[in-house]
Amino acid sequence: MFGNFRSLIAYPKLRLASWNQARGEREEGERLFEEADYAGAELHLAQAIVDSEQRQEPPNQRISLRLEMGEAQRRQFLAGGNAQKLAAAAETVRSAYDLASRTNERELLVESLDTLGAIEADRSNLDEAGRLLEEAGALEAKLKHREPMLMARRQHRLGLLRQRQGRMQEAADLLAASAAIHERVLGENHASTAHRFSDLGAVHYAMCNHAEAQRCLRRAIRVHEQQSGLESPEAVADLKMLTESLEATGDVDGAAAQFERVLTVKLRTVGTNIDAVAEVQYQLALRYRGWRRYSRARELLMEAVGTFRRTGGARLARGYEALAQIEEDTGHYHEALRELARAGKVWESVKAEHVTELIRNLEHRVFVFDLLRQHKEAEHLREQAAALTQANRWAQTG
């Protein structure tokens, strides 16, 4: 009798230990997923699925586990391009879809369709991905309780899909709807809201709707700057597109103002890297030259070259050549030759790695000397360029 009583006590303890172990597997899998260890997450979630099936947990828990593991497998594909992981993700999520269908778990059925749509998009099966996402939207519309952020993410995903298909107006409408939900639920200053406006701005830019593109991109830049700084990848990408949009509409002053903001931020940063500042000055100077704002271009290049002189090398040579191009553009050919000669000396000092650049420099000087009818000097440099070209050819073939 006492033996049977002890077994009755032990059985719940075994069940509890099994349940705790299963919960531990899931929690560990979710922790590893958050740390971007998707392979580790997959292993623990797979064990949690086995344990869940053995205990016949409620369908919603079993479906959720499958969806979590499917996403871990998909992330491995996104991180490394392993097509087998994407196929495994499709199989895992399809099993979640089948179980949700059999048990009438309609919210999880919607989530399964969303994830399958993402997987088909990863496979570049755009029509099938669109069909699945639209099916998810139609099914969700029938639910009593609708999660707005799930709808927003689907609209965003479908909008990007339509963009890839070239259906730009549909893409713009969907991305605008997604951005509106993000703004309403998360707030206008949330990073995710800014990401959505970046994507919407990109579509309008592609459609040449520059006024709308600029509105969206300015909103995105403001938040990205607040959240991560003007030098963050998100802000830099927004700024590049905004500047190109301003240029396309002839607003050179507006484009220049955006670049000057970046330069100002770098100059104000405590302990800033002066080489990084010089690189921004150099790139901005090239823009100003393209806009024919030669005075500001020359000013920026002089400052950049002053920094490049500390270390010399290719950057310094290119700085001198950029100055030479400005002098040539403005008809100051003797000054152009002076800067080209300075660049040539730098290329000489690094000739082993930059023979092609040195030859190009010599040939450009020949061209300018010919313009000035200084044919003797031009011929001398022409012979140098020819000899260097021949020597370089022998070095490459021998």
N, C-alpha and C positions, 0 to 999 in steps of 0.2 A: 504494500500500500504506500509506504513512504517512498519507495523507488518511483512509483508512478507519479506521486505528488512532485518529487524533485524534477522529473522530466517535464511536467507541466510548467514549472517555473523556468526551466532552462530554455524551453522553446521560444517564448517571447524574447528572451535575452538574445538568442541567436538571430531572430528576426530583426531585433533592434540593431545588433552589430552589423548585420548585412545591410540594413537601411543606411546606417551611418557611413559604412564603407562606400556605398553607392553615391551618397550625397557628397562625400569627400572627393570622389572621382570627378563629379560634375563641377564642384567648386574649383578643383585644381585645373580642370580643363578651361574653365572660364577665366581663371587667373592668368593662365599662360596665353590665352587668346588676347587678353588686354595688354600683355607684354609683347605681343606680336610674335610669340613662339607658336606658330600655327601648327607645325608638325607635332609638337608636344601636346598641344591642345587636342588635336585629332585623336591621339592615342588614349588620352584620359576620357574624352567624350565617347569614344567607341566602347570602352569598358563600361562606362555609365549606361550606355544603351543596352548592352548585354544584361547588366544587372537589373535595369528597369523592366526589360522583357521577362526576365525570370520571375520577378515579383508581380508582374502584370499590373504595373502602375496605371493610373488613369490615362486615357488616350492623349489628353492635352500635354501631359508631361513627356510622354514618349515621342510625340510629334515635335515638341520644342527641342528635345535633345537632338533629333535628327537634323533639324534646321540649323542648330548651332554647329554640329559637326560638318554639315554641308558647307557652311560659310567658312569654317576653318580650312576645309579642302580647297575651296575657291580662292581663298587668300593666298594659299601656297602657289596656285597657278599665277595669280596676279604678281606675286613677288618674284617668281623664278621662271615662269613660262612653261611649267610642266603640264602638258596637255592631259596626261593620265590623271592628274589631280582634278582637273576640270571635269573629266568624264566621271570620276568617282563622286564628285560633288553633285553632278546631275543625277546619278543613280540614288544617292542618299536623299536628296530633296524630293525626287520622284516617289520614293518610299514614304516620305512624310506626307506628300500630296495624296497618295493612295489611302493611307491610314486616316487622314483628315476627311476624305470623301466617305469612307466606310462608317466613320463615327459621327459624321455631321458636325465636325468642328469647323464651322464656317469661317471664323476669324483666322484660324491657322491655315485654312485652305487658301484664303486670300494671300497670306504671307508666303505660302509655298509657291503660289503662282508668281508673285513678285520676284522671288529668288530664282525660280526657273527662267523668268524673263531676263534677269541679269546674266545668268549663265549662257543663255542663247545669244545675248548681246556680246559676251566675251568671245563666243565662237564665231562672231560676225554673221550669225543667222538673223539678220535684222528684221525680216518680215515675221518670223516666228516669235522673236522677242517682243515685237510690237503687239502681236496677237495675244500673247500671254499677259502682257501688262494691261491691255485693254480689257481682257476677260477678268483680270483681278479687279479693275476699277468697276466694271459692271456688277460683279458679285458684291463688292463692298458697298455699293450704293443701296443694296437691299438690306444691309445690316441695321439693326436698331442703334447700336453704339459704334460710331465711326471715329477712328483715331486720325486727327488732322495731319499729324506729322508723317504717318504712313502714307497718306494720300499725297502729301507734298513730296516725299521722296520718290514715289512712283511717277508723279508728274515730271519731276526733274529728270529721272532716268529715261522716261519716254520722250521728253523734250530733247535730250542729248541724242537719243536714237533717231528721232526725226531729223535732227540736224545732220547726222551722218548720212541719212538717206536723201538729203537735199531738199527736204520739205520744210523750208525755213519759216514760213508763216506759222505753220502748226507748231514748230519748235518754239518760236517766240511766244505763242499763246500759252503753251504748256509751262514754259520756264517762268513766264510772268505770274501764272497762277501759283506755282510752287514758291516763288519769291514772296508773294503776298501772304501766303500761309506762314512762312518762316518769320516774316516781319510781325504778323499778328500774334503768333504763339511765342516766339523767342525774343522778339524785340528788334528794333532797327539797328541796334549796336552789337548784335551777336555776330560772332565770326561766321557761323553757318549762313546767316542772312546775307552777309557780304559776299560769300562764295556764290550764292545763287544770283546775286546781282552782277557778279563778274561774268557768269555764264550767259546771263541774259544780254549783257552788254556786248559780248562776243558775237552773239547771233545778230543783233542789230547792226553791229559793225560789218559783218559779212553781207548783210542786206543793204549796206550803204545808208542805213537810217542813222546818220551820224549824230543828230541832235539827241535821239533816244539813247544811242550807245554812250555818248558822253555823259548823259544824266546818270545812267546806271553805273558807269565806271567811276565817276566821281564819288558816288555813294559808297561803292566798294572800297575805293582807295582810302576814304576817310576812316572807315572802320578798321581796315587792315593796318593802317598807320597807327591807330590807337592801340590795337591789340598786339601787333608784332613789330611795328616800326616800318619806316618808309623803305628800308633796305630788305625787307622780308621778300621771299620769292613771290608771294601773292601780290604784294604791293608793286613790286617791280614789273610783273606781268601786266597788271592793270595799267600801270603808268605807260608802259610801252604801247599798248593798244590805244590808250587815250591820246597819246602824243601823235600816233599815226592817224587817228581819226581827225584830230585838230589840223594836222598837216593836209589831209585830204580835202578839208573844207577851206583851206587857205588861211587858217588862223595860226600863222607862224608865231605871233606874240604869245598866244595861249600855249602852244607847244613848248616854246622856249621857257615860259614861266614854270612849267612842270619840271623840266630838267634842272632849272636853277634851284628849285625846291630841294631836289636830291643833293645838289652840291652844297647848299646851305646847311642841310642836316649833317652832312659829313664833316663840314668845317666846324660845326658847333659841338660835335661829339667829343667828349673828353677822352684824351689819349688816342685820338683817331690815327689810323695808319695813313701817313702822308702819301705813300705809294698808291693806296686805294683812291685817295682824293685826286692825285695826279691822273690816274686812269680815267676817272669820271670827267675831269677837266678836258682830257684828250678826246674822249668820245663826244662830249658836248661841243667841243670846238669843231669836230668834223660835221656835226649837225648844223652849226652856225654857218660853216662854209657852204653847205648844201643850200642853206636859206639865203646865201649871199650877204650875210651879216659879218663882213670881213673884220671889222674893228674888234668885235667881241671875240671872234674866232682867234684872231692873232693874240689878244690879251690872254685868253685861256691857254693857248699853246705855249706861250712864253713861260707861264707859271708851271705848266706840266713839264716842259723841257728842263726847267731849272731843277725840278725834283729828279727827273730821269738822269741828269748828269751825275748824280751821286753814285749810281751803279753802272751807268753806261749800257752797252748792249743794244739789242734790236729795238727796244722801246725808244731809246734815245734817237737812233737813226730814223725811225718812223716819225718821231716828233719833228726832227729837222726837215724831213721830206714834206710833212704836212704844212710847215711854215713856208717851204719853197713853193708849194702848190698855191697857197694864198697869194704870195708875191707874183707868181705867174698869172693867176686869175686877174689880178689888178694891174697887170702890165709892167711890173717892176722886175724885169728879166735879170738884171745884174744881181739884185738882191736874191732872186730865186737861185741863181748859180752859186751864190755864196752859201746858202743853206744846203743845197745839194752837195756841195763840196764837203761841208761838215758831215753830212750824212755818209758820204763816201768814205771818209776816214774811219767812221765808226764801223761801217760794213767791212772795211779792210781788217779791223781789229778782231772781227769774229768771222773771218772769211771761210774758215773750215766748215761752219754750219750754215752760212748764208751766202754762198757763191752766187746763187741765182739773183738775190737781191742786189748784190754788188754789180752784177752785169746790167741789171735793169737800171740802176742808178747811173752808170756810165752812159748807157744809151739815151737816157733822158737828158743828161747834160749835153750830149752830142746834138740832140734836137734843139735845145735852147741856144747853143752856140751857133747853129745854122740859122736860127731865126735872127740872130744879131749879126749875121754875115761874118762871123769870126771863124772862117772855115779851117784855118790852120789849127786852132785849138780843138775844133770839132774832129778833125782828122786824127789828131794825136789820141784823143779819147776813144775814137772809133777803133783804132788799132789795138788799144788796150782791151777793149770789150771783146774784139774778135779773138785775140790771143787767149783771154781768160775763158771764153766760150769753148774754144778748141781744147784747152787743157782740162776743162770740166768734163767734156765729152770723153776724152781719153781715160780720165779717172773713173768714170762710170762704166766704161766698157772693159777696162783692164783690171 
